[in-house]
Amino acid sequence: METISLPQLKPLYESELHHDFRDFLLTIGQKYGEKTAFIIKTKRARKNSPAEYKKISYRTFQEEAVSLGTGLYERGLYGKKIALLGINRYEWVLSYFAVLMGLGIVVPLDKGLPFEETKSSLLRSGADALIFDRKHLEDVKRLSEDPELSIDFICMDDVDGFPFLSSI
């Protein structure tokens, strides 16, 4: 039987050690600065016009995450459990990073949960706040009226009756 030898394997990219998640986010903001981190479709393509997109740099993302974390801190959510409920979008990721940077504990919820499971998940997790999107507005209205849940509701979209994430 023939022995197969492999040359010494090396990583494809250099890696860096980060002290914590905050250090990671601050480092990428500085290191990658104006390079594009996210591309968001702002307008759908139509017959006579192409789709429009907005680019968000690493630095902008870092600044917005720090700003949101500060706003959530000022709302009294430091050290609290913050649940996230929504589709895959920039505001969801921004909220996730803002909480992970040292604000508190993030509790991501499955966007497809039935109402009763969403409520049960919020109760069992001990969530102090829920950041949600417009697609879950009807369920959140019911949750906000439930006496079992005494939590802060914040919407990723500008809707009546709930604080808007961008204004935090």
trRosetta pair geometry for C-beta under 8 A, 3 or more apart (Angstrom, degrees):
i j d omega theta_ij theta_ji phi_ij phi_ji
6 9 6.8 0 139 -45 121 97
11 14 7.2 126 93 -88 124 25
11 15 6.5 -51 147 -20 169 104
16 27 7.0 -156 111 162 151 156
18 21 7.6 79 127 -91 131 22
18 23 4.5 168 -170 99 92 109
18 24 4.1 54 179 -71 169 80
18 27 6.3 -127 -106 8 114 146
19 23 4.4 96 44 -13 89 160
20 23 5.2 104 51 8 62 103
20 24 7.3 -114 107 -6 38 91
20 102 7.2 60 134 -68 140 104
21 24 5.3 -50 -151 32 37 117
21 25 6.4 32 155 -16 68 103
21 97 7.8 -163 163 -150 118 68
21 100 4.7 -85 142 144 162 101
21 101 5.7 -127 108 -99 103 44
21 102 7.3 -176 65 -40 100 74
22 25 6.0 -58 -149 38 30 106
22 26 6.2 25 156 -14 66 110
22 101 4.4 90 -91 -161 81 80
22 102 5.2 -6 -50 -19 128 118
23 26 5.9 -58 -142 41 28 108
23 27 6.1 31 157 -23 64 110
24 27 5.8 -61 -150 35 25 112
24 28 6.6 16 159 -14 64 105
25 28 6.1 -55 -146 36 31 104
25 29 6.4 35 154 -22 63 107
25 62 5.5 153 161 -122 89 89
25 65 6.1 -93 -175 88 147 152
25 66 7.9 168 123 -55 130 88
25 97 6.1 122 -100 -174 140 116
25 101 5.9 -54 27 -98 148 111
26 29 5.7 -54 -151 34 31 116
26 30 6.6 23 155 -11 64 107
26 62 6.4 115 -105 -159 38 129
27 30 6.0 -63 -151 41 31 104
27 31 5.6 20 159 -14 70 117
28 31 5.6 -57 -128 46 32 107
28 32 5.4 -8 -177 17 71 115
28 37 7.9 90 146 -102 121 128
28 58 5.2 -116 143 -170 90 128
28 62 6.7 177 82 -69 82 121
29 32 7.3 -60 -115 52 11 81
29 33 7.2 64 166 -87 46 41
29 58 5.4 -166 -108 138 42 88
29 59 4.9 96 -166 -111 81 50
29 61 7.2 -146 -95 72 92 78
29 62 2.9 -25 -83 -12 132 166
29 63 7.1 130 -144 -34 138 68
30 33 6.8 4 -171 -64 23 80
30 59 7.7 87 -74 -98 29 91
31 58 7.6 -56 70 121 70 155
32 35 4.4 -77 177 42 92 120
32 37 7.2 105 114 -71 137 97
32 57 7.7 -175 122 180 89 83
32 58 3.9 68 89 15 111 161
32 59 7.7 -155 90 -37 69 74
33 57 6.6 -27 141 170 45 127
33 58 6.2 38 38 63 10 106
33 59 4.9 13 -151 -42 46 120
34 57 4.7 -53 -142 -131 39 146
34 58 7.7 -76 -30 36 7 83
34 59 6.3 -19 -68 12 49 124
35 57 6.3 113 63 -145 32 85
35 58 5.8 20 65 -5 84 112
36 39 6.3 26 174 -59 130 89
36 55 4.7 -65 -119 -164 113 115
36 56 7.2 90 -151 64 69 40
36 57 6.3 -71 -97 -99 37 55
37 56 5.7 -58 61 101 93 83
37 57 6.1 78 1 174 96 22
37 58 4.5 125 -55 -76 122 61
37 60 7.7 -158 29 57 121 88
37 61 4.9 -67 74 -13 156 144
38 55 7.3 155 86 -158 55 47
38 56 4.2 1 58 52 101 111
38 61 6.6 118 -1 -78 114 126
38 90 5.6 98 172 -108 158 109
38 93 7.8 169 -88 69 139 148
39 53 5.3 3 -179 -180 95 129
39 54 7.4 160 -157 78 50 42
39 55 5.5 -19 -104 -102 74 70
39 56 7.7 -160 -74 19 30 75
40 53 6.5 148 75 -159 40 72
40 54 4.8 -19 62 59 97 93
40 55 7.9 179 20 -82 73 22
40 56 6.7 42 -7 -14 111 112
40 90 5.4 -33 -87 -36 131 137
41 44 7.0 54 159 -81 124 53
41 51 5.7 -38 -144 177 107 123
41 52 7.3 111 -162 79 60 49
41 53 5.6 -44 -101 -100 48 77
42 52 5.0 -53 66 101 96 98
42 53 6.4 150 8 -119 88 20
42 54 5.0 73 -40 -20 125 104
43 49 7.7 -38 134 123 127 122
43 51 6.1 172 91 -157 68 54
43 52 3.9 35 39 33 109 106
44 51 5.8 -41 -159 -110 26 92
45 49 6.9 -163 -151 99 54 61
45 50 5.4 -30 -117 -157 96 39
45 51 4.0 -55 -52 -46 82 82
46 49 4.8 30 50 47 100 87
56 60 5.1 -123 -167 86 79 128
56 61 5.6 94 143 -59 113 91
56 90 7.0 108 6 -139 157 137
57 60 4.6 98 54 7 81 101
57 61 6.9 -142 95 -4 44 86
58 61 5.7 -55 -148 37 31 113
58 62 6.2 33 154 -20 65 106
59 62 5.7 -54 -148 36 30 112
59 63 6.3 28 155 -17 65 107
60 63 5.7 -56 -146 39 31 110
60 64 6.1 27 157 -16 66 109
61 64 5.9 -58 -144 40 28 108
61 65 6.2 29 156 -20 64 107
61 94 7.1 -133 -152 -101 79 89
61 97 7.7 35 164 68 99 165
62 65 5.9 -56 -147 35 28 111
62 66 6.5 25 155 -15 63 107
63 66 5.9 -56 -148 38 30 109
63 67 6.1 31 153 -20 65 110
64 67 5.5 -53 -142 39 32 114
64 68 6.2 32 158 -18 66 105
64 94 5.8 -47 122 -142 115 125
65 68 5.9 -52 -144 38 28 108
65 69 6.3 31 155 -20 62 108
65 94 5.8 -144 -87 -156 76 71
65 97 4.5 -53 -130 109 135 116
65 98 4.8 -155 -161 -75 69 72
65 101 6.3 124 148 -32 111 143
66 69 5.7 -55 -148 37 29 114
66 70 6.4 32 153 -21 63 105
66 98 7.7 -159 -61 -119 14 82
66 101 7.1 -115 -94 138 60 171
67 70 5.7 -55 -151 34 30 112
67 71 6.5 30 152 -18 64 106
68 71 5.5 -54 -148 37 34 113
68 72 6.3 32 154 -17 67 105
68 94 6.0 107 -4 153 161 102
68 95 6.7 -111 154 -99 149 53
68 98 4.1 -70 95 -104 111 153
68 165 7.2 3 -129 178 117 91
68 168 6.2 55 -140 84 68 120
69 72 5.8 -54 -146 38 30 109
69 73 6.3 38 151 -24 63 105
69 98 4.1 -164 -61 -166 80 85
69 99 7.2 -175 -107 -66 90 29
69 101 5.3 -60 -89 63 157 126
69 102 7.5 59 -167 59 141 76
69 103 4.9 -144 -149 -58 94 125
70 73 5.4 -51 -149 33 32 117
70 74 6.4 30 153 -18 64 105
71 74 5.7 -54 -148 37 32 110
71 75 6.6 31 151 -19 63 104
71 168 3.5 113 144 137 139 84
72 75 5.5 -53 -151 34 36 113
72 77 4.5 -60 168 60 88 132
72 78 7.8 134 119 -59 83 57
72 82 7.1 -9 -163 -89 142 155
72 98 6.4 117 5 142 137 124
72 99 7.3 -53 100 -85 169 74
72 103 5.7 35 92 -161 126 149
72 104 7.9 -109 137 6 129 117
72 129 7.7 -168 -150 70 106 170
72 168 6.3 27 -59 162 62 137
73 76 8.0 72 171 -49 32 12
73 77 6.6 -95 -87 59 27 76
73 78 4.9 45 -133 -62 78 100
73 103 6.1 -121 -67 -128 87 99
75 129 7.8 74 115 -93 133 148
75 152 6.5 118 155 -166 127 164
75 168 6.7 -43 -37 -152 130 105
76 80 7.7 60 128 -27 66 141
77 80 4.5 -93 -162 41 64 131
77 82 6.1 51 -178 -71 131 118
77 103 6.6 20 112 168 96 113
77 104 6.1 -86 152 -21 84 145
77 128 6.4 163 -130 104 83 124
77 129 5.6 -22 -115 -13 129 145
77 152 6.9 -101 -78 46 114 149
78 103 6.1 -106 -115 -161 57 65
78 104 6.5 179 -163 -59 26 98
79 103 7.9 -113 -29 159 33 47
79 104 5.5 64 142 -104 2 89
80 103 8.0 -37 45 145 75 86
80 104 4.6 -35 59 -125 49 154
80 105 7.4 -118 119 33 31 80
80 128 3.8 -72 -174 47 123 150
80 129 6.4 74 123 1 133 102
81 104 6.2 -147 -75 154 25 121
81 105 4.7 -26 -107 72 71 106
81 106 8.0 160 -158 -94 60 8
81 107 5.4 43 176 -26 100 124
81 125 5.9 -170 156 145 147 99
81 126 5.6 93 30 95 151 81
81 127 4.9 -112 111 -114 106 47
81 128 5.3 122 53 4 68 87
81 129 7.7 176 95 31 51 70
82 95 7.6 -135 135 171 129 103
82 99 5.0 -141 58 -109 130 138
82 103 7.4 0 -1 111 139 120
82 104 5.6 104 -6 79 101 130
82 105 7.1 157 22 78 68 51
82 106 5.9 -32 72 -111 88 56
82 107 6.6 178 86 21 34 87
82 127 6.9 84 -126 -154 15 92
82 128 6.7 -46 -75 61 59 86
82 129 4.7 -13 -120 68 80 105
82 130 7.6 170 -167 -86 60 24
82 131 6.4 30 171 -8 105 105
83 106 8.0 118 -107 -171 25 53
83 107 4.1 -42 -97 81 70 109
83 108 7.6 151 -157 -91 61 13
83 109 5.5 33 -175 -25 108 115
83 121 7.4 122 -132 123 141 104
83 122 5.9 -77 -20 -107 166 83
83 125 6.5 112 -78 84 113 151
83 127 4.1 -17 -25 -126 113 148
83 129 6.9 -170 28 94 71 52
83 130 4.6 -19 71 -109 106 74
83 131 7.2 -177 90 26 53 65
84 92 6.0 109 176 -150 127 83
84 95 5.5 148 -107 106 122 130
84 96 6.2 -31 -41 -73 167 82
84 99 8.0 -137 -45 3 116 147
84 106 6.4 1 -10 -168 115 99
84 107 7.0 164 12 79 69 54
84 108 5.1 -24 59 -111 106 62
84 109 6.5 -175 78 20 50 79
84 130 7.7 167 -84 -158 20 59
84 131 5.2 -16 -110 67 69 99
84 132 7.7 163 -162 -80 42 48
85 109 4.6 -16 -89 65 87 121
85 111 6.4 135 -170 -103 66 64
85 118 6.8 52 -118 -142 146 120
85 130 6.2 0 8 -172 115 104
85 131 7.3 165 28 85 67 50
85 132 4.4 -8 70 -109 100 89
85 133 7.2 -135 107 14 67 76
85 136 5.3 -25 129 18 116 176
85 140 7.7 169 79 -73 139 110
86 89 6.5 -70 139 31 120 109
86 91 7.3 -41 114 88 164 101
86 92 4.8 -152 81 -84 119 116
86 111 6.1 -29 121 -103 10 114
86 131 7.5 -55 -14 121 125 78
86 132 5.8 157 -59 -158 96 45
86 133 3.5 99 -126 -11 112 114
86 135 7.0 121 -138 43 68 107
86 136 6.7 -110 -88 2 62 125
86 156 5.9 41 -100 0 161 147
87 92 7.1 -142 83 -34 40 146
87 111 5.7 90 -80 -137 50 163
87 133 6.1 -68 18 50 80 163
87 135 6.2 62 -24 19 110 149
88 92 6.4 -109 -135 55 30 147
89 92 5.1 100 57 3 70 104
89 93 7.4 -142 98 -1 37 89
89 133 7.0 98 32 -96 139 145
89 156 7.2 112 84 158 131 153
90 93 5.9 -62 -152 40 33 107
90 94 6.0 34 153 -21 69 110
91 94 5.4 -50 -140 38 33 116
91 95 6.2 36 157 -21 64 104
91 133 7.3 131 80 -91 127 100
91 156 4.0 125 121 -153 148 116
91 165 5.8 100 -160 90 123 161
92 95 5.9 -55 -151 35 27 110
92 96 6.4 30 151 -21 63 107
92 133 7.3 -41 -64 -49 102 120
92 156 6.9 -23 -58 -97 65 154
93 96 5.5 -53 -147 35 32 115
93 97 6.3 28 157 -14 66 106
94 97 6.1 -58 -148 40 27 106
94 98 6.2 31 154 -24 64 109
95 98 5.6 -54 -144 34 30 114
95 99 6.5 24 159 -14 64 106
95 106 7.9 132 132 -126 82 118
95 131 4.8 -165 -150 107 154 161
95 156 7.4 -86 -34 -92 135 105
95 165 7.0 -72 -75 -141 112 136
96 99 6.3 -63 -155 37 25 105
96 100 6.3 17 155 -13 64 115
96 106 5.7 73 -140 -151 65 158
96 108 7.0 16 -107 -77 113 111
97 100 5.6 -61 -141 43 32 110
97 101 6.3 43 159 -37 66 102
98 101 6.1 -50 -155 16 26 115
98 103 6.3 16 143 -6 71 145
99 103 4.9 -93 -135 62 45 118
99 104 5.6 -55 -159 58 92 80
99 105 7.3 -22 165 98 116 11
99 106 4.2 122 101 -72 139 99
100 103 7.8 10 18 29 17 90
100 106 5.8 -35 -59 -13 81 131
104 128 7.8 -92 -174 42 161 126
107 121 7.7 160 159 155 120 101
107 125 4.7 87 -139 178 151 154
107 127 5.4 -113 48 -91 152 107
109 113 6.3 -69 169 7 101 139
109 118 6.3 73 175 -130 145 81
109 121 5.5 124 -119 117 112 151
109 122 7.7 -16 -80 -62 145 78
110 113 4.8 110 78 -40 97 96
111 135 7.6 31 -169 93 113 132
111 136 7.4 -119 -148 -60 77 122
113 117 4.2 -127 -173 93 108 117
113 118 4.7 141 102 -60 124 79
113 121 6.7 -35 -164 -8 171 140
114 117 5.0 87 57 12 76 106
114 118 7.1 -140 95 -9 36 89
115 118 5.7 -59 -151 34 30 112
115 119 6.4 26 156 -15 66 106
115 139 5.1 -156 -109 -130 91 108
115 142 6.7 0 -154 79 130 147
116 119 5.7 -53 -148 38 32 111
116 120 6.1 33 153 -19 65 109
117 120 5.5 -52 -142 40 32 113
117 121 6.1 37 156 -23 65 105
118 121 5.8 -54 -148 34 28 112
118 122 6.6 28 153 -18 63 105
118 136 7.9 168 -134 -156 161 126
118 139 6.2 48 63 164 158 138
118 143 7.2 -81 117 -75 114 134
119 122 5.8 -57 -152 35 31 110
119 123 6.4 26 154 -15 66 108
119 143 6.1 -165 -95 -108 89 98
119 146 6.9 73 -133 -8 124 178
119 148 7.7 66 -177 82 111 129
119 149 7.1 -108 -145 -50 86 131
120 123 5.8 -58 -147 40 31 109
120 124 6.0 23 159 -14 68 112
121 124 6.0 -56 -136 43 27 105
121 125 5.9 20 165 -14 64 114
121 127 8.0 38 125 -18 73 128
122 125 6.2 -60 -140 41 22 105
122 127 4.7 -71 -151 35 72 127
122 130 6.5 -30 -114 -72 126 125
122 143 7.1 78 21 -153 165 132
122 149 6.1 18 120 -116 135 123
122 151 6.8 -109 -178 -4 122 157
123 126 7.8 23 173 -68 30 39
123 148 6.4 -18 -96 146 123 119
123 149 7.0 -97 -74 -84 83 87
127 130 6.1 60 144 -66 141 81
127 151 5.8 21 112 -119 89 151
128 151 5.7 166 177 -132 25 92
128 152 6.6 17 142 17 71 98
129 151 5.6 179 -91 176 28 99
129 152 4.0 -23 -110 66 93 98
129 153 7.3 -179 -160 -74 68 25
129 154 6.4 15 179 2 114 108
130 140 6.9 -166 109 -126 135 109
130 143 7.3 -4 34 120 163 150
130 151 5.9 74 -10 121 92 134
130 152 7.4 177 24 87 59 53
130 153 5.4 -11 63 -113 96 68
130 154 7.2 176 89 30 48 68
131 154 4.8 -24 -105 76 73 102
131 155 7.7 160 -158 -98 58 13
131 156 6.5 79 168 -56 91 87
131 165 6.5 70 -151 -94 111 117
132 136 4.7 -99 -177 75 121 126
132 137 7.5 158 122 -77 122 48
132 140 5.2 -177 71 -75 163 143
132 153 6.9 -26 17 -161 115 90
132 154 7.5 141 21 78 67 50
132 155 6.0 -38 73 -112 77 61
132 156 6.7 -124 104 -3 29 93
133 136 5.9 86 63 17 65 97
133 155 7.1 99 -123 -162 22 75
133 156 4.5 -27 -96 43 71 126
133 157 6.1 72 -158 -14 63 106
134 137 5.3 -9 -161 -38 48 117
134 155 7.0 67 -69 -170 62 117
134 156 7.3 -100 -20 68 72 88
134 157 4.1 -7 -47 30 106 154
134 159 6.1 149 -107 -54 90 130
136 139 5.1 -55 -173 49 78 113
136 140 5.4 80 127 -28 89 105
137 140 5.7 -62 -143 40 29 110
137 141 6.3 36 157 -26 66 101
137 155 7.4 30 -99 -120 91 128
137 159 6.0 -146 -116 -157 132 171
138 141 5.7 -47 -151 27 31 114
138 142 7.0 29 151 -13 60 102
139 142 5.8 -57 -158 37 36 111
139 143 6.3 35 147 -20 69 107
140 143 5.2 -51 -143 38 38 115
140 144 6.1 41 156 -25 68 103
140 153 5.9 130 -178 -151 115 136
140 155 7.7 144 107 -87 166 96
140 162 7.4 12 131 -78 135 152
141 144 5.9 -53 -146 33 28 111
141 145 6.8 19 155 -11 60 108
141 161 7.5 33 -107 114 94 152
142 145 6.1 -67 -155 40 31 105
142 146 6.7 43 148 -40 65 103
143 146 5.5 -47 -154 12 37 120
143 149 5.6 -22 179 60 82 162
143 153 7.4 137 95 -88 111 132
144 149 7.5 -86 -102 94 26 121
144 153 5.3 -54 -90 -16 113 154
144 162 7.8 -126 -78 -87 155 106
146 149 4.7 53 84 21 107 103
147 150 7.9 6 -173 -59 45 88
152 163 8.0 -12 177 26 97 130
153 162 5.3 -74 116 -132 103 114
153 163 7.6 150 97 30 60 85
154 162 6.6 156 -130 167 23 103
154 163 5.0 -38 -120 78 78 103
154 164 7.8 71 -168 177 78 3
154 165 5.7 97 154 -82 106 72
154 168 6.5 21 -149 -68 138 134
155 158 7.4 153 101 -84 120 15
155 159 5.1 -72 138 32 171 106
155 162 4.3 91 -16 105 113 131
155 163 7.0 164 23 80 76 46
155 164 6.1 -37 73 -108 92 49
155 165 6.5 -115 96 -25 41 88
156 165 4.9 5 -116 -7 43 143
157 164 7.3 -72 120 -132 25 90
157 165 7.9 32 -15 13 23 106
158 164 4.7 10 -103 -113 68 136
158 166 7.4 -39 -66 35 96 117
159 162 5.7 22 78 41 97 106
159 164 7.6 150 25 -89 54 88
163 167 6.5 -131 -173 74 82 107
163 168 6.4 81 151 -76 124 89
164 167 4.5 67 71 11 96 108
164 168 7.6 -147 93 -29 50 78
165 168 5.8 -38 -160 -1 38 118
